[in-house]
Amino acid sequence: MGHTWIRTIHPDDRERVLAAASRAATEQRELSQEYRILTRTKEECWVHTTATAIRSPEGEVTGYVGTIENITERRLAEEEKHRAYESIVMLLATAAEARDPYTERHLFRIRGFAEAIAAEMGLPDEEIAAIGSASLLHDLGKMRIPDSILTKPGPLTENEWRIMKQHPLWGEEMLSGYPWLETASHIARWHHEAWAGNGYPDGLCGEEIPLSAAIVAVADCLDALISDRPYKKAWPSQRAVKEIQSQSGKKYSPEVIDAFNRALHKEMIKRIAATDFDLPHLSRAA
């Protein structure tokens, strides 16, 4: 590849673009990707390129032939759409936080845990970000739980538990009907399902549980265990980790727990959990 072309690639995209080009050349397939370039006036411009390697009789790459399309306008529109989505998510999350002030920081820790686990599972950046954003709305349905239940310091009665276990259904109901909130809707409904099939509300088993919900289930449990709640004191982190690990293949997806363990090994979970949070009051997790 010509050095002139390489120099035009935005520095933040260069490594990704060159790595993709190298893989395409090795696999002898067409390369198609989007990235930023810098114009002669140092302005950023988004482009979509396709390229096929030209090879010598000996199989060596001697050049490339392909197309380049300016997609700056489309990318800017997509970025604006993404910002609007994030604003709506934050609006809903803030509404839940106003109903239950403890929730806000709990949600942001869960987002961090979920994204760390998703990254260790090798998911695409876009999917990692989507799961992270959607995780902020996993307990949206608790907005319909009475305060007498949500903040009760003692054990819940059987009838109170029946009401509490409605929050996944209520969360899905509030989020359904909007295709761009589909991941959030799935997480809201199924983050209390269990790998062994004894969770709620639908008793899904194993891979019937959407991966996004399986990831958030682990993230949600970790934060619940290491946090003070009206009915319990925070667990030491080592005890919480061992409890989650012991539930692999029972309550949680073994694949998700493996990714959780890798994130632990890299201390990604520790860095997220180490933030000092001053919570205004406590709520009940379920």
PEKA-V330846 format. One record per pair of residues at least 24 apart in sequence whose ideal C-beta (glycine too) atoms are under 10 Angstrom apart, sorted by sequence separation. I is the first residue (numbers start at 1). J is the second residue. D is the distance in Angstrom with one decimal. If there is no record, write none. Layout:
<<I	J	D> <I	J	D>>
This chain:
<<1	25	9.1> <12	36	7.4> <13	37	8.4> <28	52	9.2> <29	53	9.0> <46	70	7.3> <47	71	6.3> <108	132	9.8> <111	135	5.1> <114	138	9.0> <142	166	9.7> <143	167	8.5> <168	192	5.7> <186	210	4.6> <189	213	7.5> <190	214	8.2> <191	215	9.0> <192	216	9.9> <193	217	7.2> <10	35	6.8> <11	36	9.4> <28	53	7.2> <45	70	6.3> <46	71	5.0> <47	72	7.9> <110	135	5.3> <111	136	5.9> <141	166	7.2> <142	167	4.8> <144	169	9.8> <145	170	8.3> <167	192	8.7> <168	193	8.7> <185	210	9.9> <186	211	9.3> <187	212	5.3> <188	213	8.5> <191	216	4.8> <192	217	7.0> <219	244	10.0> <9	35	6.3> <10	36	3.8> <25	51	9.4> <45	71	8.9> <46	72	4.5> <48	74	8.8> <109	135	10.0> <110	136	7.8> <141	167	3.7> <142	168	9.6> <144	170	4.8> <186	212	5.8> <187	213	5.0> <190	216	8.9> <191	217	4.9> <218	244	6.3> <221	247	8.1> <9	36	7.4> <10	37	6.4> <11	38	8.5> <24	51	7.7> <25	52	9.8> <26	53	9.9> <28	55	8.2> <45	72	5.2> <46	73	8.6> <48	75	9.2> <108	135	9.5> <111	138	9.7> <140	167	8.3> <141	168	6.0> <143	170	7.7> <144	171	8.9> <165	192	7.7> <183	210	8.3> <186	213	5.6> <187	214	9.5> <190	217	8.1> <191	218	9.5> <217	244	9.9> <237	264	9.8> <8	36	9.6> <9	37	5.9> <10	38	5.9> <21	49	9.5> <24	52	8.7> <25	53	5.3> <44	72	7.9> <46	74	7.7> <47	75	9.4> <107	135	7.3> <108	136	7.7> <110	138	7.1> <139	167	6.6> <140	168	9.7> <141	169	6.8> <142	170	8.0> <143	171	8.5> <182	210	9.8> <184	212	8.8> <187	215	8.5> <188	216	9.3> <191	219	8.9> <192	220	8.5> <241	269	8.2> <8	37	4.6> <9	38	7.8> <24	53	7.5> <43	72	9.3> <46	75	4.1> <107	136	4.9> <110	139	9.1> <138	167	9.7> <139	168	8.8> <141	170	3.4> <142	171	7.7> <144	173	9.2> <172	201	9.0> <183	212	5.4> <187	216	5.0> <191	220	6.0> <192	221	9.8> <218	247	8.8> <241	270	9.9> <7	37	9.5> <8	38	6.0> <21	51	7.5> <25	55	9.2> <45	75	9.4> <46	76	7.9> <107	137	8.4> <138	168	8.7> <140	170	7.8> <141	171	3.1> <144	174	8.5> <182	212	9.6> <183	213	9.1> <186	216	9.5> <187	217	8.9> <191	221	9.4> <217	247	9.7> <218	248	9.7> <221	251	7.9> <7	38	8.4> <8	39	8.1> <13	44	9.9> <28	59	8.9> <37	68	8.8> <44	75	9.8> <107	138	8.0> <139	170	10.0> <140	171	4.4> <141	172	7.4> <143	174	7.8> <168	199	9.6> <169	200	9.3> <221	252	7.8> <5	37	8.9> <8	40	9.1> <12	44	9.9> <17	49	8.8> <21	53	9.0> <46	78	9.5> <104	136	9.3> <107	139	7.8> <139	171	6.8> <140	172	9.0> <141	173	7.5> <168	200	7.1> <169	201	5.5> <184	216	9.9> <237	269	8.8> <13	46	9.7> <28	61	9.6> <31	64	8.0> <37	70	9.4> <46	79	9.6> <103	136	9.3> <106	139	8.4> <138	171	7.2> <140	173	9.6> <141	174	6.6> <168	201	5.2> <169	202	9.3> <183	216	9.9> <187	220	9.4> <218	251	9.0> <237	270	7.7> <240	273	9.1> <10	44	6.4> <32	66	8.8> <137	171	7.0> <140	174	5.6> <141	175	8.9> <166	200	9.5> <167	201	9.2> <168	202	8.8> <217	251	7.7> <218	252	5.4> <10	45	9.1> <26	61	9.9> <31	66	7.5> <32	67	9.6> <34	69	9.4> <37	72	9.9> <140	175	6.7> <165	200	5.2> <166	201	7.8> <217	252	6.3> <218	253	7.9> <10	46	9.4> <25	61	5.6> <30	66	7.8> <36	72	8.9> <103	139	6.8> <164	200	9.9> <165	201	6.5> <217	253	8.2> <237	273	6.7> <8	45	9.2> <34	71	6.5> <103	140	9.6> <137	174	8.5> <215	252	9.5> <219	256	9.4> <237	274	9.3> <9	47	9.5> <137	175	6.4> <214	252	7.0> <215	253	8.1> <218	256	5.5> <222	260	8.1> <8	47	9.3> <25	64	8.9> <36	75	8.6> <97	136	9.7> <100	139	8.2> <103	142	7.9> <161	200	10.0> <214	253	4.4> <217	256	7.8> <218	257	6.9> <21	61	9.8> <24	64	9.7> <34	74	9.5> <93	133	9.4> <96	136	8.5> <103	143	9.7> <213	253	9.7> <215	255	9.7> <216	256	9.6> <34	75	7.4> <96	137	7.6> <99	140	9.5> <134	175	9.0> <214	255	8.1> <215	256	5.6> <218	259	8.8> <219	260	8.6> <93	135	9.8> <94	136	9.6> <96	138	9.8> <100	142	6.3> <211	253	7.7> <214	256	5.1> <218	260	5.6> <222	264	9.9> <21	64	8.5> <86	129	9.5> <90	133	9.0> <93	136	4.4> <96	139	6.8> <99	142	7.4> <100	143	7.7> <206	249	9.2> <209	252	9.6> <214	257	9.7> <226	269	9.9> <5	49	9.6> <82	126	9.8> <89	133	5.3> <92	136	7.8> <93	137	6.3> <96	140	5.5> <99	143	4.7> <137	181	7.7> <140	184	8.0> <209	253	7.1> <211	255	8.4> <215	259	8.0> <85	130	9.4> <88	133	9.9> <89	134	7.6> <92	137	5.8> <93	138	9.9> <95	140	8.3> <96	141	9.1> <98	143	9.1> <99	144	9.1> <100	145	8.6> <140	185	9.7> <168	213	9.4> <211	256	7.7> <215	260	8.8> <5	51	9.9> <89	135	9.8> <90	136	7.5> <93	139	9.6> <96	142	7.0> <99	145	8.9> <137	183	9.4> <138	184	7.8> <207	253	8.0> <227	273	9.6> <82	129	8.7> <86	133	6.4> <89	136	5.7> <90	137	10.0> <93	140	7.9> <96	143	5.6> <100	147	8.7> <134	181	7.6> <137	184	4.4> <140	187	9.7> <141	188	6.2> <206	253	7.9> <209	256	9.6> <222	269	7.3> <226	273	6.1> <85	133	7.3> <89	137	6.4> <92	140	6.2> <95	143	7.0> <99	147	8.9> <102	150	9.6> <133	181	9.8> <134	182	8.7> <135	183	9.1> <136	184	7.9> <137	185	8.5> <138	186	9.9> <139	187	9.7> <140	188	5.9> <141	189	8.8> <206	254	9.6> <207	255	9.1> <88	137	9.9> <102	151	8.8> <134	183	4.2> <135	184	8.1> <138	187	4.9> <139	188	7.6> <223	272	9.3> <1	51	9.0> <86	136	9.6> <100	150	6.3> <130	180	9.6> <133	183	8.1> <134	184	3.8> <137	187	7.2> <138	188	5.6> <219	269	9.2> <222	272	9.4> <223	273	7.9> <227	277	8.3> <232	282	9.8> <82	133	9.2> <92	143	9.3> <99	150	8.5> <100	151	8.1> <133	184	7.6> <134	185	8.3> <136	187	9.5> <137	188	6.1> <138	189	9.5> <196	247	9.2> <222	273	7.6> <228	279	7.6> <230	281	8.7> <231	282	9.0> <1	53	9.6> <130	182	9.4> <131	183	6.5> <134	186	7.9> <135	187	6.2> <138	190	9.6> <139	191	8.3> <195	247	8.1> <198	250	8.8> <199	251	7.3> <227	279	7.9> <230	282	4.9> <232	284	9.9> <130	183	5.2> <131	184	9.4> <134	187	5.2> <135	188	9.8> <138	191	5.0> <139	192	10.0> <194	247	8.4> <195	248	8.1> <196	249	7.5> <198	251	8.3> <219	272	9.4> <229	282	5.6> <230	283	7.0> <231	284	6.6> <232	285	9.4> <130	184	8.8> <134	188	8.4> <138	192	9.4> <195	249	6.0> <196	250	5.2> <228	282	6.0> <229	283	7.4> <230	284	5.8> <231	285	9.1> <131	186	10.0> <195	250	6.2> <196	251	6.9> <227	282	8.0> <229	284	6.5> <230	285	9.6> <127	183	8.6> <131	187	7.6> <135	191	8.5> <194	250	7.1> <195	251	6.1> <196	252	9.6> <227	283	9.8> <229	285	6.1> <194	251	4.6> <195	252	5.7> <193	251	9.2> <194	252	7.7> <195	253	5.5> <227	285	8.1> <5	64	8.8> <192	251	9.8> <194	253	9.8> <195	254	7.5> <1	61	8.4> <195	255	9.9> <224	284	9.7> <225	285	9.1> <2	63	8.5> <195	256	8.9> <224	285	4.1> <1	63	8.6> <2	64	8.9> <195	257	9.3> <223	285	8.3> <224	286	9.0> <1	64	6.9> <5	68	9.8> <221	285	8.5> <220	285	7.5> <220	286	10.0> <114	187	8.9> <138	212	9.7> <96	171	9.4> <138	213	8.3> <156	231	8.7> <153	229	9.1> <154	230	8.3> <155	231	7.1> <135	212	8.2> <139	216	10.0> <153	230	4.4> <154	231	6.6> <96	174	9.9> <134	212	6.5> <135	213	9.7> <138	216	5.4> <151	229	9.8> <152	230	6.6> <153	231	6.0> <134	213	9.5> <137	216	10.0> <138	217	9.0> <151	230	5.7> <152	231	7.6> <153	232	9.8> <131	211	8.3> <132	212	10.0> <135	215	8.1> <136	216	10.0> <150	230	8.9> <151	231	9.9> <110	191	9.7> <131	212	4.9> <135	216	4.9> <138	219	8.8> <139	220	8.0> <92	174	8.1> <130	212	7.8> <131	213	9.4> <134	216	7.9> <138	220	6.4> <92	175	8.2> <132	215	9.7> <127	211	9.0> <131	215	6.1> <132	216	9.5> <135	219	6.6> <127	212	8.3> <131	216	7.2> <135	220	8.1> <200	286	9.4> <128	215	9.7> <132	219	9.6> <123	211	8.2> <131	219	9.4> <92	181	8.9> <123	212	9.5> <88	178	8.9> <121	211	7.8> <89	180	9.8> <88	180	8.6> <89	181	8.2> <92	184	8.6> <123	215	8.9> <85	178	10.0> <88	181	8.2> <118	211	8.5> <121	214	10.0> <118	212	8.2> <121	215	7.6> <192	286	7.3> <85	180	6.0> <89	184	7.3> <120	215	10.0> <84	180	9.4> <85	181	8.5> <117	214	9.4> <118	215	5.6> <82	180	9.9> <114	212	8.3> <117	215	5.1> <118	216	9.5> <81	180	8.5> <116	215	9.7> <117	216	8.9> <115	215	9.0> <114	215	5.3> <117	218	6.4> <118	219	9.4> <113	215	8.7> <114	216	5.3> <117	219	6.5> <113	216	8.6> <114	217	9.6> <116	219	8.4> <114	218	8.1> <115	219	8.7> <111	216	9.2> <113	218	7.4> <114	219	4.2> <117	222	9.5> <110	216	6.8> <113	219	3.6> <114	220	8.5> <112	219	8.1> <113	220	8.3> <110	218	9.7> <111	219	7.9> <113	221	9.5> <114	222	9.9> <16	125	9.8> <110	219	4.6> <113	222	5.7> <109	219	8.0> <110	220	5.6> <113	223	6.7> <109	220	9.7> <110	221	9.7> <112	223	9.4> <110	222	8.2> <107	220	9.7> <109	222	8.4> <110	223	5.4> <106	220	8.7> <109	223	5.0> <110	224	9.3> <108	223	9.8> <107	223	8.9> <106	223	5.7> <109	226	8.8> <105	223	9.3> <106	224	8.3> <109	227	8.4> <168	286	9.2> <167	286	6.9> <164	284	7.5> <106	227	6.8> <164	285	9.7> <165	286	6.9> <105	227	9.2> <164	286	4.6> <163	286	10.0> <160	284	9.6> <102	227	8.6> <161	286	8.0> <102	228	9.5> <102	229	8.9> <102	230	9.4> <156	284	7.7> <153	282	8.8> <151	281	7.3> <156	286	8.4> <151	282	7.1> <152	283	9.8> <153	284	8.8> <121	253	9.9> <150	282	10.0> <151	283	5.7> <152	284	6.3> <150	283	5.5> <151	284	6.5> <121	255	7.1> <150	284	5.5> <121	256	7.3> <149	284	7.2> <150	285	9.9> <120	256	9.3> <123	259	9.4> <147	283	9.3> <150	286	9.2> <121	258	8.5> <122	259	8.5> <149	286	9.3> <118	256	9.2> <120	258	8.1> <121	259	4.5> <145	283	9.2> <117	256	6.3> <120	259	3.9> <121	260	9.5> <145	284	8.4> <117	257	9.1> <119	259	8.2> <120	260	7.5> <117	258	9.7> <118	259	7.6> <120	261	8.5> <121	262	8.9> <142	283	7.8> <145	286	8.7> <117	259	4.9> <120	262	4.4> <121	263	9.6> <142	284	8.8> <116	259	8.5> <117	260	5.3> <119	262	9.3> <120	263	4.9> <142	285	9.4> <116	260	8.3> <117	261	9.7> <119	263	7.5> <120	264	9.4> <139	283	9.1> <142	286	8.1> <117	262	8.7> <118	263	9.5> <120	265	9.2> <116	262	9.2> <117	263	5.7> <120	266	7.9> <139	285	8.4> <113	260	8.4> <116	263	4.4> <117	264	9.8> <119	266	9.6> <139	286	8.6> <115	263	9.5> <116	264	9.1> <120	268	7.9> <119	268	7.9> <120	269	10.0> <113	263	8.0> <116	266	8.3> <117	268	8.8> <116	268	4.2> <117	269	8.4> <115	268	9.0> <116	269	6.1> <113	268	8.7> <116	271	8.8> <112	268	8.3> <113	269	6.3> <116	272	6.6> <112	269	8.4> <115	272	8.9> <114	272	9.9> <112	271	8.4> <113	272	5.9> <109	269	9.9> <112	272	3.8> <113	273	7.8> <111	272	8.9> <112	273	8.4> <110	272	9.3> <109	272	6.0> <112	275	8.7> <108	272	9.0> <109	273	6.8> <109	275	7.3> <108	275	8.7> <109	277	7.7> <108	277	9.1> <105	275	8.0> <106	277	8.4> <105	277	4.7> <104	277	9.5> <105	278	8.6> <106	279	8.0> <105	279	6.4> <102	277	9.5> <104	279	8.9> <105	280	9.5> <103	279	9.5> <104	280	9.2> <106	282	9.8> <102	279	5.2> <106	283	8.2> <101	279	7.9> <102	280	6.8> <101	280	4.7> <102	281	5.8> <106	285	8.4> <101	281	5.9> <102	282	5.4> <103	283	6.7> <100	281	8.7> <101	282	9.5> <102	283	4.5> <100	282	9.6> <101	283	8.3> <102	284	9.6> <97	280	10.0> <100	283	4.9> <102	285	9.7> <99	283	9.5> <100	284	9.4>>
